[in-house]
Every structure is written in C-alpha cells, then in structure tokens.
Amino acid sequence: MKKHILITIICYAVLYTSCSEGGNRTSRNRISEIKGEITVNSKDAIAKTESGKVSGYIEDGIHIFKGIPYAKAERFMPPTQPDPWEGVRSSRAYGPTCPQPFRTGWLVDEMAFQSNWDDGVPGEDCLRVNIWTPSLKDNKKRPVMVWLHGGGFTAGSGQELPSYDGTNLAAKGDVVVVTLNHRLNVLGFLDLSAFGEKYAESGNVGLLDLVAALKWVQNNIQEFGGDPSNVTIFGQSGGGGKVTSLLATPSAKGLFHKAIVQSGSILRVMESKYSRRIGAAVVEELGLKASQIDELKTMPYDKLLAAGEKAITKVKEESLKNGFNIFLFNWSPTVDGTILPQQPFEDKAPETSFDVPMIIGSTLHEFMSGSWSPVLKNADKATAKEELEKRYGDKATAFIEAFGKAYPGHKTVDLFDVDFLFRPDAVRQANYKSLQGGAPVYMYLFNWESPVMDYAFRASHCMELPFVFDNVYLARHLTGGGKEAYLLADKMSQAWINFAYTGNPNTEGLPEWPVYNPEKGATMIFDNQPDIWYNHDKELLDIVNSFPYKGL
C-alpha cells in the first residue's frame, strides 16, 4: 500500500512538472520525411518589433524566432515595456526559463523517457516569446495561436516538451504559432499586498505577464504575418488554468478571440484572504519585519522558494479547516477585486469573455492510479469493490453500475484509471459556458492510448499534446510514432486549426462535432475511430460529484 501511495503521489506531481508537455488545408510532410534545410543569414528572417529589429532563421519554409523580449519586470512588480535595442537582435535560441522547483519527474525513469524534457537555462529575465510563421509581413491575415504551457502556475516553460515546437502546426495550417515564458511560483504569485500599495499587484504579476504577452502580440504580430484581430489562446494542464483565468481577466478582454482549455479547467483560484496569509507566512519564515519587506527583492531565489513552500503548507491546513478547498491550493492567481475581480468559473461563466468561443476537454486517464499500482492493476472484481468502498462508501455498487453504462466492456483496472480529477470540472466549465448563452463551446475527450511501454501510459496527462501540434514524430517517445498516431494527429490538429480560423472545429475526417449543451452533452471522442458520445458518463459524474471536492 505504501508503494501504491508513493507512485500515486509521483504521478500527481507530474501536474506541476511534466506539463509544466477556415477550411481544410493540405497537410505538409511529417518532420521525419523532410530535409530540415535551414537558412540563416543577415538579410532573411528579419522582423521589426516595437523595441527593435530581430533576426531569426528559416527551416523548411517556416520563419522561426526565439527568445524575443515582450516585457521586463522587477521582482514582484508588474511588467513594463522591454528596453529598446539598436541594430538587429539575434533571436534564434530560446530565452531564459523562469526559475522553478526541482522537476521530480526526472526521478522516475519512465516519466523522464516519455516526456523528454528541455528545462532550458533558468533566469528571472524570462519574459520572452517564440514565434513560428510561414511568412513575414506579406499582407496575409493568418490566425495567431498563442500557447500557454503547463506545470500548474509553478513550473514549465514554452520550450519544455518536444510537442511545443510550432513548425508543423504553422506550416500545415498557415497560422502563426506563439509560445512564451512568464513568471511562476513565488516570483509570479507571492501576494505581498498586505505590506503596502507598492506591492498591491504582486500576487498576480504572473497573470499580468500573460496579459503583457498578449498586448505584445496585438502590437507586433502583423510584422510576423499574423492577424491581431484573430488570436486564439490555448493551453494544457496549468496552461488550461491560465486560459481559464484570462477569460475572467478584464485587462485581457479583446486581446484574444477564441480559447481552448486542455486538461486544465481550474475554475477557482486563490482568494486574497489566503494568498495574503501565505505572503505574511513567508516574511515570518524568513525572520523579517514588515519594515524589511524590500529585502525580498534581492533574496536568493532558492531561499525565497523554500520559505514559500513552507508557508503554503501551513496556510493550506488552515484553509481546509475553514472549508476552502480548491483544485490547486498552491501558487496561482488571486481574486483581488481588480486584476481578477471574481473566481473565473465558480458558479457561472465570466461576462468578460461572453463572446469568446471555446473548446474544453481532457484525456480519458490523466493520472492513472490503477495501472501504476501492482495491487490495483491486477485486482479482481471483489478486490476492486473493496477499494472503491474506501472512496465511495455505500455508493460503490452504484458507481460500478454507472461505470459499466458509461464504459461498456471496461477492464477492472479502468475503474481506477479513468479520470475523475479533470473531467468533472471540464464538464462543469462547459455547462457554465453553454448556459451563458454567448459564444459556442465544444467538448472533447481524448481516448487514444499510446503503445509505448506496453500501453503503460494509456491516454494519460499530456498525451494529446503531440496530436494538437501535429508533432507525433518529435514526441515519439510518448506516441510511439506509429501510423495510427499520425492519422489521428492529422485530424485533431486540423480541428484546432479550423477553430482558430472560424471558431468552429469541424473538419473532414471527423464526425460532425455539435455545439455542446448540458442536455445532450455532445463530446468528441478522439481515438483511432473518432466518435460523438452524448452524456455518456452523466450518471457516473453525478455520483463522483456527490463526494467532497478533490484537488491537488
């Protein structure tokens, strides 16, 4: 049992660390089939930004720029315009990544192999964007797809997973792909507002970085062949939480026009009551007085982070006693009444994004508690029922019956592997968006199981990423790189591209994808044979939702 608990904790830790991974257009050849020709010189791939000129490179017809500053910021302060530069700035390599906790996933060989991380070089000067575009300032109005990376609000970067490379998506869809870095953890979300007006916005500067990046896109993306009036934000895990928060952020209104939330329906974030207590606890942990608060601005990062982690543990115990239990009681945006006036999707969709179409979804298994446990993986029906009774008490039998209706022909281990952490809130978010009566919402469930390591990873957290970016080959440690993966990636990436163009993801090769509403619950099932299911697990989710909320 102790081994089971340890493995489960490691799998859940991946949330903070591993993903911390109009009309149809002709698909380009896969990256495994192209020559990889690169053009780098002093006259091609030159673009002008508000701060100065940048020089990138051309790879197989795609213009690539990396590490462009979109803002600058002092520690705990809101971002400001980046410093201008003279001449042409070389922008061919990723910029610094935000300092972050040690990636515990590296300690699990299987996870490290699957994810194939690129952690980059940490540095607090990390407000950078990366761009992939088919052409520069050619009067074409290409949709812009801005990717927000995973890792909770604690870890990750715009380069950390092979899936994030924008080359294939940009070429296939004739779109501009943008990834970015921003401040995370104690650097992005330490609320020191109780210590004076100077630090009034400190608890949300990581969110303000995202707003600054979107403003940079508005002001500069035309130079890169993009249309600032057609911007889609999309993100997975913590990146989906960032999308969700931006949907409720007034200062982000009008900076994007469509939104996709992948395994990241984080509907509630920190409240100032608790984020302020974390800030005070950090100061106390470091032995400082209120008059010494400015010393935090030069405090070594590791020391500051360690104090922050201890503070969160203390305050979380208090919050649970008071009944405040959110999905991610950790570093995250704070409902401060101004930058974030209300909880993003607590009991309704925010009016700020009334006219923003959405896609919302998750993967079938996310963090499997069954396949990673020798006991549960081979459990018989009697053992499974005993284990389920620990979770659902006298509703265990009803849970098993409802599960059978939702997933006919399931294996016993599926009772523990099928996700009930992300899926319930994804449905809740889709319901709120639909009931608002504004722009449409589409829902999906990614069921494709990777054959890698004898199907050990199933349809787990991050599995859909290479399919969205059409990067099956680059992420072959995760996908296996087989024919079925390529076929599904072609369909799924095209759906994302079509949505970026028109707000409608329907595409050739997929069944008709209806707009979601709570009554019918139409959900696109991404698998070898894509299908539409209607409220298939409603009875099951009703049982799961009758128990206390589960977060991380």
VEXDREN-2710 file (C-alpha; in Angstrom, 1 decimal):
% VEXDREN-2710
k/r/px/py/pz
1/MET/0.0/0.0/0.0
2/LYS/2.9/2.4/0.8
3/LYS/4.3/1.7/-2.6
4/HIS/0.9/2.4/-4.2
5/ILE/0.6/5.7/-2.4
6/LEU/4.2/6.8/-3.4
7/ILE/3.6/6.0/-7.0
8/THR/0.3/7.9/-7.0
9/ILE/2.0/10.9/-5.4
10/ILE/4.7/10.9/-8.1
11/CYS/2.1/10.7/-10.8
12/TYR/0.2/13.6/-9.4
13/ALA/3.4/15.6/-9.1
14/VAL/3.6/15.5/-12.9
15/LEU/0.9/18.2/-13.0
16/TYR/3.5/20.7/-11.8
17/THR/6.4/19.2/-13.6
18/SER/5.8/17.4/-16.8
19/CYS/3.3/19.6/-18.4
20/SER/4.7/22.0/-16.5
21/GLU/4.3/18.6/-22.1
22/GLY/-11.2/28.2/-42.3
23/GLY/-11.4/25.1/-44.1
24/ASN/-9.2/22.1/-44.6
25/ARG/-5.6/22.7/-45.7
26/THR/-3.2/20.2/-47.2
27/SER/-1.1/18.5/-44.6
28/ARG/2.7/19.0/-45.0
29/ASN/5.0/16.1/-44.9
30/ARG/5.9/14.9/-41.5
31/ILE/9.1/16.2/-39.9
32/SER/10.6/12.7/-40.2
33/GLU/10.3/13.0/-44.0
34/ILE/11.6/16.5/-44.6
35/LYS/15.2/17.5/-45.2
36/GLY/15.4/20.0/-42.4
37/GLU/17.1/22.7/-44.5
38/ILE/17.9/25.9/-42.5
39/THR/18.6/29.3/-43.9
40/VAL/20.5/31.7/-41.5
41/ASN/21.9/34.9/-42.8
42/SER/21.8/38.7/-42.4
43/LYS/19.0/39.5/-44.8
44/ASP/16.3/36.8/-44.4
45/ALA/14.1/36.3/-41.4
46/ILE/14.4/39.9/-40.2
47/ALA/11.3/41.4/-38.5
48/LYS/10.7/44.7/-36.8
49/THR/9.2/44.9/-33.3
50/GLU/8.3/48.0/-31.3
51/SER/11.6/47.6/-29.4
52/GLY/13.8/46.9/-32.4
53/LYS/14.6/44.5/-35.2
54/VAL/15.0/40.8/-34.6
55/SER/16.8/38.1/-36.6
56/GLY/15.6/34.5/-36.8
57/TYR/16.0/31.7/-39.2
58/ILE/14.1/29.7/-41.8
59/GLU/13.6/26.0/-41.5
60/ASP/11.8/24.3/-44.4
61/GLY/9.9/27.4/-45.2
62/ILE/8.9/28.4/-41.7
63/HIS/10.3/31.6/-40.2
64/ILE/11.3/30.9/-36.6
65/PHE/12.2/33.5/-33.9
66/LYS/13.0/32.6/-30.3
67/GLY/13.6/34.4/-27.1
68/ILE/12.2/37.8/-28.1
69/PRO/11.6/40.0/-25.0
70/TYR/7.9/41.0/-24.7
71/ALA/8.3/42.9/-21.4
72/LYS/10.6/43.4/-18.5
73/ALA/9.9/43.4/-14.8
74/GLU/11.4/43.9/-11.4
75/ARG/10.8/41.2/-8.8
76/PHE/7.1/41.3/-7.6
77/MET/6.4/44.3/-9.8
78/PRO/4.0/44.4/-12.8
79/PRO/5.7/44.0/-16.2
80/THR/6.6/47.1/-18.3
81/GLN/7.8/47.7/-21.9
82/PRO/11.1/45.9/-22.7
83/ASP/14.1/48.1/-23.2
84/PRO/14.6/49.0/-26.8
85/TRP/17.8/48.0/-28.6
86/GLU/19.9/49.2/-31.5
87/GLY/20.7/47.2/-34.6
88/VAL/19.3/43.7/-35.1
89/ARG/18.9/41.4/-32.1
90/SER/19.7/37.7/-32.7
91/SER/16.6/35.7/-31.8
92/ARG/17.5/32.2/-32.7
93/ALA/17.6/30.5/-29.3
94/TYR/15.1/30.1/-26.5
95/GLY/15.5/32.7/-23.8
96/PRO/15.7/32.1/-20.0
97/THR/13.0/30.0/-18.3
98/CYS/11.5/31.1/-15.0
99/PRO/13.4/29.6/-12.0
100/GLN/11.3/26.8/-10.5
101/PRO/11.4/23.8/-8.1
102/PHE/13.3/20.7/-9.0
103/ARG/11.5/18.5/-11.5
104/THR/10.6/15.4/-9.5
105/GLY/9.5/13.6/-12.7
106/TRP/13.2/13.2/-13.5
107/LEU/13.4/10.7/-10.6
108/VAL/11.0/8.4/-12.4
109/ASP/12.9/6.8/-15.4
110/GLU/9.7/6.1/-17.3
111/MET/8.4/9.6/-16.9
112/ALA/11.7/11.1/-18.0
113/PHE/11.8/8.9/-21.1
114/GLN/8.2/9.7/-22.0
115/SER/8.5/13.5/-21.6
116/ASN/12.0/14.1/-23.0
117/TRP/12.1/17.5/-21.2
118/ASP/14.2/20.5/-22.2
119/ASP/14.4/22.6/-19.0
120/GLY/16.5/25.3/-20.6
121/VAL/18.5/27.8/-18.6
122/PRO/16.7/29.5/-15.6
123/GLY/16.8/33.2/-15.2
124/GLU/14.4/35.9/-13.8
125/ASP/14.7/37.9/-17.0
126/CYS/12.3/35.3/-18.6
127/LEU/9.6/37.3/-20.3
128/ARG/10.1/36.0/-23.8
129/VAL/8.1/34.9/-26.8
130/ASN/8.9/32.3/-29.5
131/ILE/7.3/32.5/-33.0
132/TRP/6.8/30.2/-35.9
133/THR/5.3/31.7/-39.1
134/PRO/5.0/30.8/-42.7
135/SER/6.0/34.3/-43.9
136/LEU/6.7/37.8/-42.7
137/LYS/4.6/40.9/-43.2
138/ASP/3.0/39.7/-46.5
139/ASN/-0.4/41.3/-46.0
140/LYS/-1.9/37.9/-45.2
141/LYS/-4.1/37.7/-42.1
142/ARG/-3.1/34.5/-40.5
143/PRO/-4.8/33.3/-37.3
144/VAL/-2.5/33.5/-34.3
145/MET/-2.3/30.6/-31.9
146/VAL/-0.8/31.6/-28.5
147/TRP/0.2/28.5/-26.5
148/LEU/0.3/28.7/-22.6
149/HIS/2.5/26.0/-21.1
150/GLY/1.6/23.5/-18.4
151/GLY/3.2/22.9/-15.0
152/GLY/0.4/24.4/-12.8
153/PHE/1.4/28.0/-12.1
154/THR/4.6/26.6/-10.6
155/ALA/6.8/25.1/-13.3
156/GLY/7.3/24.6/-17.0
157/SER/8.2/26.8/-20.0
158/GLY/7.3/27.4/-23.6
159/GLN/10.0/25.0/-24.7
160/GLU/9.9/22.2/-22.2
161/LEU/8.3/19.5/-24.3
162/PRO/9.1/18.5/-27.9
163/SER/5.4/18.8/-28.6
164/TYR/5.5/22.5/-28.2
165/ASP/7.5/23.1/-31.4
166/GLY/5.3/25.1/-33.7
167/THR/6.9/24.2/-37.1
168/ASN/4.4/21.6/-38.2
169/LEU/1.3/23.5/-37.0
170/ALA/2.3/26.7/-38.6
171/ALA/3.1/25.1/-41.9
172/LYS/0.0/22.8/-42.0
173/GLY/-2.5/25.5/-41.1
174/ASP/-0.9/28.6/-42.5
175/VAL/-1.1/30.0/-39.0
176/VAL/1.3/31.9/-36.6
177/VAL/2.2/29.9/-33.5
178/VAL/3.5/31.7/-30.4
179/THR/4.8/30.1/-27.2
180/LEU/6.1/32.1/-24.2
181/ASN/7.6/32.1/-20.7
182/HIS/6.3/34.1/-17.8
183/ARG/6.9/34.4/-14.0
184/LEU/5.9/31.4/-12.0
185/ASN/5.6/30.2/-8.4
186/VAL/6.9/32.6/-5.7
187/LEU/8.2/35.0/-8.4
188/GLY/4.8/35.3/-10.1
189/PHE/2.2/34.8/-7.4
190/LEU/3.6/35.8/-3.9
191/ASP/0.9/38.1/-2.5
192/LEU/2.6/40.9/-0.5
193/SER/-0.3/43.3/-0.9
194/ALA/-0.7/43.4/2.9
195/PHE/2.6/45.2/3.1
196/GLY/1.6/48.4/1.3
197/GLU/0.4/49.8/-2.0
198/LYS/3.8/49.3/-3.6
199/TYR/3.1/45.5/-3.7
200/ALA/-0.6/45.8/-4.4
201/GLU/-0.3/43.7/-7.6
202/SER/2.4/41.3/-6.5
203/GLY/0.0/38.3/-6.1
204/ASN/-0.9/38.5/-9.8
205/VAL/2.2/39.6/-11.6
206/GLY/2.4/36.2/-13.3
207/LEU/-1.0/36.7/-14.7
208/LEU/-0.1/40.2/-15.7
209/ASP/2.8/38.8/-17.6
210/LEU/0.4/36.8/-19.8
211/VAL/-1.6/40.0/-20.4
212/ALA/1.6/41.8/-21.4
213/ALA/2.5/39.0/-23.8
214/LEU/-1.0/39.2/-25.5
215/LYS/-0.6/43.0/-25.7
216/TRP/2.8/42.4/-27.4
217/VAL/1.1/40.1/-29.9
218/GLN/-1.5/42.8/-30.6
219/ASN/1.1/45.4/-31.3
220/ASN/3.7/43.3/-33.2
221/ILE/2.3/40.2/-34.8
222/GLN/1.4/41.8/-38.1
223/GLU/5.1/42.0/-38.7
224/PHE/5.2/38.2/-38.4
225/GLY/2.3/37.7/-40.9
226/GLY/-0.3/37.3/-38.2
227/ASP/-3.8/38.9/-37.7
228/PRO/-4.1/40.6/-34.3
229/SER/-7.9/40.5/-34.7
230/ASN/-7.9/36.7/-34.7
231/VAL/-6.0/35.4/-31.7
232/THR/-6.6/32.0/-30.1
233/ILE/-5.2/31.2/-26.7
234/PHE/-4.8/27.5/-25.9
235/GLY/-3.1/25.7/-23.1
236/GLN/-2.9/22.4/-21.3
237/SER/-2.9/21.5/-17.6
238/GLY/-1.7/24.6/-15.8
239/GLY/-1.8/26.3/-19.2
240/GLY/-5.5/25.5/-19.4
241/GLY/-5.8/27.1/-16.0
242/LYS/-4.1/30.2/-17.4
243/VAL/-6.6/30.3/-20.3
244/THR/-9.4/29.9/-17.8
245/SER/-8.1/32.8/-15.6
246/LEU/-7.6/35.1/-18.7
247/LEU/-11.2/34.5/-19.7
248/ALA/-12.1/36.3/-16.4
249/THR/-9.4/39.0/-16.5
250/PRO/-10.8/42.4/-17.6
251/SER/-7.5/43.7/-18.8
252/ALA/-7.2/40.7/-21.2
253/LYS/-10.6/41.4/-22.9
254/GLY/-10.2/42.0/-26.6
255/LEU/-6.6/40.7/-26.6
256/PHE/-7.8/37.2/-27.8
257/HIS/-10.9/36.0/-29.5
258/LYS/-11.0/32.2/-29.1
259/ALA/-9.9/29.9/-26.3
260/ILE/-9.1/26.2/-25.8
261/VAL/-8.7/24.5/-22.4
262/GLN/-7.0/21.2/-22.4
263/SER/-7.0/19.2/-19.1
264/GLY/-6.9/22.4/-17.2
265/SER/-10.4/23.6/-16.1
266/ILE/-9.1/25.3/-12.9
267/LEU/-12.4/27.0/-12.1
268/ARG/-11.4/28.5/-8.7
269/VAL/-8.0/30.1/-7.7
270/MET/-6.7/31.6/-4.6
271/GLU/-8.6/34.2/-2.5
272/SER/-6.8/37.2/-1.1
273/LYS/-7.6/36.1/2.4
274/TYR/-5.3/33.1/2.0
275/SER/-2.8/34.4/-0.5
276/ARG/-2.1/37.3/1.8
277/ARG/-1.6/34.9/4.7
278/ILE/0.9/33.0/2.6
279/GLY/2.7/36.3/1.9
280/ALA/2.8/37.0/5.7
281/ALA/3.9/33.5/6.5
282/VAL/6.8/33.8/4.0
283/VAL/8.0/37.0/5.7
284/GLU/7.7/35.3/9.1
285/GLU/9.5/32.2/7.9
286/LEU/12.5/34.4/6.8
287/GLY/12.6/36.2/10.1
288/LEU/11.8/39.6/8.6
289/LYS/9.8/42.5/9.9
290/ALA/7.3/44.4/7.8
291/SER/9.8/47.3/7.6
292/GLN/12.3/44.9/5.9
293/ILE/9.9/43.7/3.2
294/ASP/12.1/45.2/0.4
295/GLU/14.8/42.7/1.3
296/LEU/12.7/40.0/-0.5
297/LYS/13.6/41.7/-3.8
298/THR/17.2/40.6/-3.5
299/MET/16.7/37.4/-1.6
300/PRO/18.3/34.4/-3.2
301/TYR/15.7/32.6/-5.2
302/ASP/16.1/29.2/-3.5
303/LYS/15.8/30.6/-0.1
304/LEU/12.7/32.6/-1.1
305/LEU/11.1/29.5/-2.7
306/ALA/11.8/27.3/0.3
307/ALA/10.1/29.8/2.6
308/GLY/7.2/30.0/0.2
309/GLU/6.7/26.2/0.0
310/LYS/6.6/26.0/3.8
311/ALA/4.2/28.9/4.0
312/ILE/1.8/27.2/1.6
313/THR/1.8/24.0/3.6
314/LYS/0.9/25.9/6.8
315/VAL/-1.9/28.0/5.3
316/LYS/-3.4/25.1/3.3
317/GLU/-4.0/23.3/6.6
318/GLU/-5.9/26.4/7.8
319/SER/-7.9/26.8/4.6
320/LEU/-9.1/23.1/4.7
321/LYS/-10.3/23.6/8.3
322/ASN/-12.3/26.6/7.1
323/GLY/-13.8/24.7/4.1
324/PHE/-11.8/26.5/1.4
325/ASN/-10.7/23.6/-0.9
326/ILE/-9.7/24.5/-4.4
327/PHE/-8.2/22.3/-7.2
328/LEU/-4.8/23.9/-6.9
329/PHE/-4.0/25.3/-3.5
330/ASN/-0.6/26.5/-4.4
331/TRP/0.9/29.3/-6.4
332/SER/-1.9/30.6/-8.6
333/PRO/-3.7/33.9/-9.5
334/THR/-5.6/35.6/-6.7
335/VAL/-9.1/37.1/-6.7
336/ASP/-8.0/40.6/-5.7
337/GLY/-11.1/42.5/-6.8
338/THR/-9.2/44.4/-9.6
339/ILE/-6.9/42.3/-11.8
340/LEU/-9.1/39.3/-11.1
341/PRO/-12.4/40.6/-9.8
342/GLN/-14.0/37.2/-9.2
343/GLN/-13.4/33.4/-9.3
344/PRO/-13.0/32.5/-13.0
345/PHE/-15.8/29.9/-13.3
346/GLU/-17.0/29.3/-9.7
347/ASP/-20.7/29.1/-10.5
348/LYS/-21.1/30.7/-13.9
349/ALA/-19.1/31.8/-16.9
350/PRO/-17.5/35.2/-16.8
351/GLU/-19.2/38.0/-18.7
352/THR/-15.8/39.3/-19.7
353/SER/-15.5/36.6/-22.3
354/PHE/-19.2/36.2/-23.3
355/ASP/-18.3/36.3/-27.0
356/VAL/-15.3/34.0/-26.9
357/PRO/-15.9/30.5/-28.4
358/MET/-14.3/27.7/-26.5
359/ILE/-13.1/24.1/-26.8
360/ILE/-12.9/22.3/-23.5
361/GLY/-11.7/18.7/-22.8
362/SER/-9.4/16.3/-21.0
363/THR/-7.8/12.8/-21.5
364/LEU/-9.5/9.6/-20.5
365/HIS/-7.0/8.6/-17.9
366/GLU/-4.9/11.7/-16.9
367/PHE/-3.1/10.3/-13.8
368/MET/-3.8/6.6/-13.6
369/SER/-4.0/5.3/-10.1
370/GLY/-4.6/1.8/-11.2
371/SER/-2.0/0.9/-13.8
372/TRP/0.8/2.3/-11.6
373/SER/-0.3/0.1/-8.7
374/PRO/0.6/-3.6/-8.8
375/VAL/-2.3/-4.3/-6.4
376/LEU/-4.9/-2.4/-8.5
377/LYS/-3.6/-3.3/-11.9
378/ASN/-4.3/-7.0/-11.4
379/ALA/-7.3/-6.6/-9.0
380/ASP/-10.2/-8.9/-9.3
381/LYS/-13.8/-7.6/-9.0
382/ALA/-14.0/-8.3/-5.3
383/THR/-10.8/-6.5/-4.5
384/ALA/-11.8/-3.6/-6.7
385/LYS/-15.1/-3.3/-4.9
386/GLU/-13.3/-3.3/-1.6
387/GLU/-11.0/-0.5/-2.8
388/LEU/-13.9/1.5/-4.2
389/GLU/-15.8/1.2/-1.0
390/LYS/-13.0/3.2/0.7
391/ARG/-13.7/6.0/-1.7
392/TYR/-17.4/5.9/-2.3
393/GLY/-18.8/4.0/0.7
394/ASP/-22.2/2.6/0.2
395/LYS/-22.3/4.2/-3.3
396/ALA/-19.6/1.9/-4.5
397/THR/-22.1/-0.5/-6.1
398/ALA/-23.9/2.3/-7.8
399/PHE/-20.5/3.7/-9.0
400/ILE/-19.6/0.3/-10.6
401/GLU/-23.0/0.0/-12.3
402/ALA/-22.9/3.6/-13.6
403/PHE/-19.3/3.0/-14.8
404/GLY/-20.4/-0.1/-16.8
405/LYS/-23.0/2.0/-18.5
406/ALA/-20.5/4.8/-19.3
407/TYR/-17.8/2.4/-20.5
408/PRO/-19.2/-0.9/-21.6
409/GLY/-16.7/-3.7/-21.8
410/HIS/-14.2/-2.0/-19.5
411/LYS/-11.4/-3.7/-17.7
412/THR/-11.4/-3.8/-13.9
413/VAL/-8.3/-1.5/-13.7
414/ASP/-10.3/1.1/-15.7
415/LEU/-12.4/1.7/-12.5
416/PHE/-9.3/3.4/-11.1
417/ASP/-7.6/4.6/-14.3
418/VAL/-10.4/6.6/-15.8
419/ASP/-10.0/10.2/-14.7
420/PHE/-12.3/11.9/-12.2
421/LEU/-10.0/14.8/-11.3
422/PHE/-10.1/16.9/-14.5
423/ARG/-13.2/15.6/-16.3
424/PRO/-15.8/16.7/-13.7
425/ASP/-14.6/20.3/-13.8
426/ALA/-14.3/20.3/-17.6
427/VAL/-17.9/19.3/-17.8
428/ARG/-18.8/21.9/-15.2
429/GLN/-17.0/24.6/-17.2
430/ALA/-18.6/23.6/-20.4
431/ASN/-22.0/23.7/-18.7
432/TYR/-21.4/27.2/-17.4
433/LYS/-20.2/28.4/-20.8
434/SER/-23.2/26.9/-22.6
435/LEU/-25.8/28.2/-20.2
436/GLN/-24.4/31.7/-20.5
437/GLY/-25.9/31.8/-24.0
438/GLY/-23.0/33.6/-25.6
439/ALA/-20.4/32.1/-28.0
440/PRO/-20.5/28.3/-28.5
441/VAL/-18.5/25.7/-26.7
442/TYR/-17.3/22.4/-28.0
443/MET/-16.2/19.5/-25.8
444/TYR/-13.8/16.5/-26.3
445/LEU/-12.4/13.5/-24.5
446/PHE/-9.0/12.2/-25.7
447/ASN/-9.2/8.3/-25.5
448/TRP/-6.2/7.3/-27.7
449/GLU/-3.8/5.0/-25.8
450/SER/-0.1/5.1/-26.5
451/PRO/1.5/1.7/-27.3
452/VAL/4.8/2.8/-25.7
453/MET/5.9/0.6/-22.8
454/ASP/3.2/-2.0/-23.4
455/TYR/0.5/0.7/-23.2
456/ALA/1.6/1.7/-19.7
457/PHE/0.8/5.4/-20.2
458/ARG/-2.6/4.8/-21.7
459/ALA/-4.4/8.1/-22.5
460/SER/-2.6/10.0/-19.8
461/HIS/-2.0/13.6/-18.9
462/CYS/-0.2/15.4/-21.8
463/MET/-0.9/12.6/-24.3
464/GLU/-2.9/14.8/-26.6
465/LEU/-0.2/17.4/-27.0
466/PRO/1.7/16.0/-30.0
467/PHE/-1.7/15.4/-31.7
468/VAL/-2.7/19.0/-31.3
469/PHE/0.6/20.3/-32.6
470/ASP/0.9/17.6/-35.3
471/ASN/4.2/16.6/-33.7
472/VAL/3.9/12.8/-33.5
473/TYR/7.5/12.3/-34.7
474/LEU/9.1/14.8/-32.4
475/ALA/7.2/13.3/-29.4
476/ARG/7.7/9.7/-30.5
477/HIS/8.9/8.7/-27.0
478/LEU/5.4/9.4/-26.0
479/THR/3.4/8.4/-29.1
480/GLY/5.5/5.6/-30.5
481/GLY/5.4/7.3/-33.9
482/GLY/3.1/4.7/-35.5
483/LYS/0.7/5.1/-38.4
484/GLU/-2.4/5.4/-36.2
485/ALA/-0.9/8.3/-34.2
486/TYR/-0.1/10.2/-37.5
487/LEU/-3.7/9.7/-38.7
488/LEU/-5.3/10.9/-35.6
489/ALA/-2.8/13.9/-35.3
490/ASP/-3.8/14.9/-38.8
491/LYS/-7.4/15.1/-37.8
492/MET/-7.0/16.7/-34.3
493/SER/-4.5/19.3/-35.4
494/GLN/-6.8/20.3/-38.3
495/ALA/-9.7/20.7/-35.9
496/TRP/-7.6/23.1/-33.8
497/ILE/-6.6/25.0/-36.9
498/ASN/-10.1/25.3/-38.2
499/PHE/-11.3/26.6/-34.8
500/ALA/-8.5/29.2/-34.9
501/TYR/-9.8/30.4/-38.2
502/THR/-13.6/30.3/-37.6
503/GLY/-14.4/29.4/-34.1
504/ASN/-15.8/26.0/-35.4
505/PRO/-13.5/22.9/-35.1
506/ASN/-15.4/20.8/-37.6
507/THR/-13.2/19.2/-40.2
508/GLU/-13.1/16.5/-42.8
509/GLY/-12.2/13.1/-41.3
510/LEU/-14.1/13.7/-38.0
511/PRO/-17.8/13.1/-37.4
512/GLU/-19.9/16.2/-37.2
513/TRP/-18.9/17.9/-34.0
514/PRO/-22.0/19.5/-32.4
515/VAL/-22.0/22.5/-30.2
516/TYR/-22.1/21.4/-26.6
517/ASN/-25.1/21.9/-24.2
518/PRO/-25.8/20.2/-20.9
519/GLU/-29.0/18.5/-22.1
520/LYS/-27.2/16.4/-24.9
521/GLY/-23.6/16.6/-23.7
522/ALA/-22.2/16.1/-27.1
523/THR/-18.5/15.1/-26.7
524/MET/-16.0/14.4/-29.5
525/ILE/-14.1/11.2/-28.7
526/PHE/-10.6/11.4/-30.2
527/ASP/-9.4/7.8/-30.8
528/ASN/-8.5/5.6/-33.8
529/GLN/-12.2/5.8/-34.7
530/PRO/-13.4/9.2/-33.6
531/ASP/-17.0/9.3/-32.5
532/ILE/-19.5/11.6/-30.7
533/TRP/-20.8/10.5/-27.4
534/TYR/-23.8/12.1/-25.7
535/ASN/-23.8/12.5/-21.8
536/HIS/-22.2/9.0/-21.7
537/ASP/-21.0/9.5/-18.1
538/LYS/-23.5/11.9/-16.6
539/GLU/-24.9/9.3/-14.1
540/LEU/-21.3/8.4/-13.2
541/LEU/-20.2/12.0/-12.7
542/ASP/-23.3/12.7/-10.5
543/ILE/-22.1/10.0/-8.1
544/VAL/-18.5/11.3/-8.1
545/ASN/-19.6/14.9/-7.6
546/SER/-21.7/13.9/-4.6
547/PHE/-18.5/13.4/-2.7
548/PRO/-16.2/16.2/-1.3
549/TYR/-14.2/18.1/-3.9
550/LYS/-10.8/16.7/-4.7
551/GLY/-7.9/18.9/-5.6
552/LEU/-4.2/18.7/-5.6
END
